[in-house]
Amino acid sequence: MDLDLLLSTALSAVTLAAYVHTLCPGTPGGDAGELLQVALELGIAHPPGYPLWTMMAHGFSRLPLRNTTAAWRVNLSSAVYGALAAGTLSLGVGSWSGSPWAGVAAGGAFAFSPLVWEYSVQCEVFALNNLLCAAMLLALLRFDARRTVGRAGAGAFAVGLALSNQ
């Protein structure tokens, strides 16, 4: 395992631990109540509907975790997406800059900025959007480094997923 991947994975793990420690135990205000209900019933949220988020949040709501509520489990999905977004951003910045530590600094600054943290510990669509944007950035950087059909396909796949989220 190279240093970029090791540090990015460690950043994701630390970020996830911090997010889970501060995870909202119930349903916060804003759109969270609607989104939680949509996730539980596989319904349709206000436009654009967030189909990818809805299906993934529904999966998290069904996790067999003892002594947790459905709201906590859906909030957990945001924490996982947010932590993965930080690690993916770290990996991208580290490979682009040539410094894995610069990647960790960028990913960490992103993960622990107040607004990103707020939306990574509650039932919201933004953490998944952050992950998909980071995945598109990483795919673009990888494709730019070595132009192959597989890397182009990975980028197209990331774009397709992003379009199904927002």
N, C-alpha and C positions, 0 to 999 in steps of 0.2 A: 504494500500500500504506500503510495507516495505521500509526501508531507502535506500537499494541498488537500487531498481527500481526508487524511487523518485529522487535520486541524478543522476542516469544515464539518466533519462528523462530530468532533468534540464540541464545536460551537453549537451545533444543533442540539446535542444532548444537554448542554448547560442551559441553553435557552428554553428547551422544553421543561426542564426541571423548574426553572424560575416561573415560567408561565403556569405550570400545574400548581405550584405553590400559591399563586395569586389568582387562580381560576375562579371565576364567578360561580357561586354555588347554585344559583337559580337563574331566573330570567331577568336580565336588565331591561332598561327602557328602550325607546326607539323602535326599530323594526324587529327586535329580537323575539318578541312574543309571536308575531306573525310567522317569522322564519322558523321558529321552533315548531309551531303547529304544522306548518307545511312539511317540515322534515319528518315529523312523526307520521303524517298521513300520506306522504308522497303526493302532496297537493301542488298547487301552482301559486307562487308568490306574486306580488305586484310586479309589473313589467320591469325587467325583461324575463322574469320567472325563475332565473338561476337554476336551470335543470341539473347541471353537473353538481353544484353545491348541494342541492336538495337530495339527490341520490346518495352522495357520499355522506352527508349528515344523517340520513336515514340509517345507513350502515352503522355509523357510530352509535346512534340511538339504540341499536339492537345489541350492542356489545354486552356480554354477560359479566358485568362488573358489579360485585356485591356492594351493597350499601351506597349506591349512587342513584341519582334521579336521571331521567331522560334528559332534562335540561343540562345537568352536569356533563353527561356524555357528549351531547352536541357541542357544548362549550369546549370540551376536550378536543373535538375535531379542529376547532380554530387554533388551539394551542399547537397541535401537531402540524397543521399547515404553516403557521407562523414560524415555528422552529425550523421546518424544512426550507422555508423561504430564506431564512437567515443563512443556513448552511449552503444553499444553492447559490445565493448571491456571493457568499464568501468564496466559493469555488470558482465562480466566474471572474470576480475581481482579482483573485489570486493568480489565475492563469493569464488574464489579460495584462496585469502589471508585472508578472514575473516574480512576485513576492507573496508567498502564502500568508505572511503576517499582515500584509496590507489587506488581503482578503478577509482575514479574521477581524481586523479593525473595521472594515466597511460593513461586514455582516453583523458584527456586534453593535456598531453604532445604529444600524438599521433596526435590529431586533429590540434594542432597549430604548429606542426613541419613544416618547410618551404616546403618540397616537397609534403607532404600530403595536405597541404593548397593549393598549386599551382594546383594540379590535382583535387581538390574539388570545384574549382570555374570556371572550363572550361569544354568544351565538350571533355571528355576522358573516357576511360573504367576503369581506375584504382580505382576510388572511389567505384564503384560497386564491384570490386574485393576485396577491403578492407572490405566492408560490408560482403561479403560472407565468407571471411576468419575469420572475427570476429564471424560470426554466427556459423561456424564450430567449432571454439574454445569454444564458449559458450555451444554448443550442447555436445561437448566432456566432458567438465567440469560437466555439468548437468548429463550426463550418468554415469560418474565416481562416482558422489555423490550418485546416486540411479539408479541401472541398471534395466531399464524397457524396454519393447518392444516399448512403445510410445517414449521414449527418444532416443532409437536406431533409430527409424523411422525418428525422427526429424533430427538427425545427417545425416542419409542417404539422406534425402531430401535436406539438406544444401549442401552436397557434389554434389548431382545431379545438383543443380542450379549452383554451382561453375563451374562444368565441362561444362555447357552450356554458360558460360561467356568467359572463356579463355582457 
